[in-house]
């Protein structure tokens, strides 16, 4: 029995010795692996040290304390402790751990770049779950390039996987007080990452971000404070950014998506000077980069090291050109900014939404105070906006006091393809009246060089008449306090036929008159679309005049002219009307003697004045090919001969072409339930209107 007891004691001692020996061996191997990693940093010129290393064999837990790494002169990394649980080798170059907990993580970046930016990051606690990554980190860059540091971090980031990464807080401080960026601090809370795998993340979230920034201001320092909540990122791919930083990817013209979606809000921004901005939310979708054009390293290299020295004109153009390529390499599918309010000295300005999608930029629901009163706009939109084209246009402008050339200014047409304004109510000067705009829509296209060869303009608005404007004073005296303007203008050039047409140009002045005009030019060469006056004059010699047609419907303008003439001559309105008609006929007789067609036009115009509410229609058709330059010269030297080049058709009637078109359209809107034979009535009515119109001609 004694021997058995002694044997058991010996076995226990040997077992314990073997256990402790195995544990010591495992700890020795873990220490050797860690020390080898630190030695690689030191051998490449950096500094690296660590404190105590422990390894617990049953739980395979590795603990390292007091880590300090300085891979180069630009960065220092400090970690109070790292604890890895269930650590095991996957193969010779990778390992995994059920969990890794990091405490006291700090990164300090010494002044880098032209702005001499100094920054630091602090994460008191960081937890990674289901981690897998390389056993040895790559060689840390020892140069002073910020881009190289970012590339190194992204490369390490792309080599690991984890089911989750969480950090209760992260604080970033920066100091660029030598530039306009100033200095400040950003504090994040509730950081969480889900499913990190080889540089791609399913989702990231931060509950809140609070920042303060000291902004240098001439004469007075300003401080900005902000509070941003619910920051969410879905589908982030760091390898896309790494490709843009990789010189070997400079020929890659494909787009790499960085973010599928980013959203945040609400957002509050304040300044010590009294400004406050509140935004409900912000959303970005489908952000992608093109490595061949999105080259951050080239932009950083262009930044001046001495901001007190102004760049030369050539340097400014080069910088703007690089920025244009940079923006062209950045593609954003959609941007939405929710309800926004901004405090101003006059009151609070509000915007319902700001949107960007497929080149269209729109601001909706503007309601803002102004010194004259409240300004409201339902919508403003610019079409086919391109930041890259805007940069290129700006780069092409002459600088340093030289006025831009006409061709440079017209290059702005390449930045946009149109703009639209809707639902404006704005105070009119210092009066209590308002200008209301239903629609202003301007579009252009088919650029020949920098000049559009196709354009359209639609304006629907009401504006008060201005007693201070001499041209509007007769309207005010006649009791017209508002002008309702309805303008529709379209013009286009067809290169294959050389035809240029204005079709139609319509302006409706509310209760005054409505006019519609059409005219055409033939044999218009492409070379006419130029900013060179000499070339334009040479090309204009080929242009031929076409037909011209004008329809004018009286809605009160004749009575207004008669009333004004009555006041000026101190006669009755009937006498004034007769006097105007006589003057028209007398002037017409002088021309009608040599041109019989003129008599028809004079009779039509006289009849138009004699009876209010009529429609005057005049059409001029060239009798033969008529060079436009020759016509313009004749118009100045011999107007009667110029008019003789056209066949003239004129008519006057209560129902003219414009009225017939509109009344036919109105009849077409009558629902069939109001009349069993509505279609037949509409057709018969339309036919009668057109017959009456043709007979009047």
Buried (B, 14 or more C-beta within 10 A) or exposed (E): EEEEEEEEEEEEEEEEEEEEEEBEEBBEEBBEBBEEBBEBBEEBEBEBEBEEBEBBBEEBBBBBBEBBBBBBEBBBBBBBBBBBBEBEEEEEEBBBBBBBBBBBBBBBBBBBBBBBBBBBBBBBBBBBBBBBBEBEBEBBBBEBBBBBBBBBBBBBBBBBBBEBBBBBBBBBBBBBBBBEBBBBBBBBBBBBBBBBEEBBBBBBBBEBBBBBBBBBBEEEEBBBBBEBBBBBBBBBBBBBBBBBBBEEBBEBEEBBBBBBBBBBBBBBBBBBEEBBBBBBBBBBBBBBBBBBBBBBBBBBEBEEEEEEEEEEEEEBBBBBBBBBBBBBBBBBBBBBBBBBBBBEEEEEBBBBBBBBEEEBBBBBBBBBBEEBBBBBBBBBBBBBBBBBBBBBBBBBBEBEEEEBEBBBBBBBBBBBBBBBBBBBBBBBEEEEBBBBBBBBBBBBBBBBBBBBBBBBBBBBBBBBBBEEEEEBBBBBBBEBEBBBBBBBBBBBBEEEEBBBBBEBBBBBBBEBBBBBBBBBBBBBBEBBBBBEEEEEEBBBEBBBBBBBBBBBBBBBBBBBBBBBBBBEEEBEEEBBBBBBBEEBBEEBEEBBEEBEBBBBBBBBBBBBBBEBEBBBBBBBBBEEEBBBBBBEEBEEEEEEEBBBBBEBBBBBBBBBBBBBBBBBEEBEEBEEEEEEEBEEBBBEBBEEBBEBBEEBB
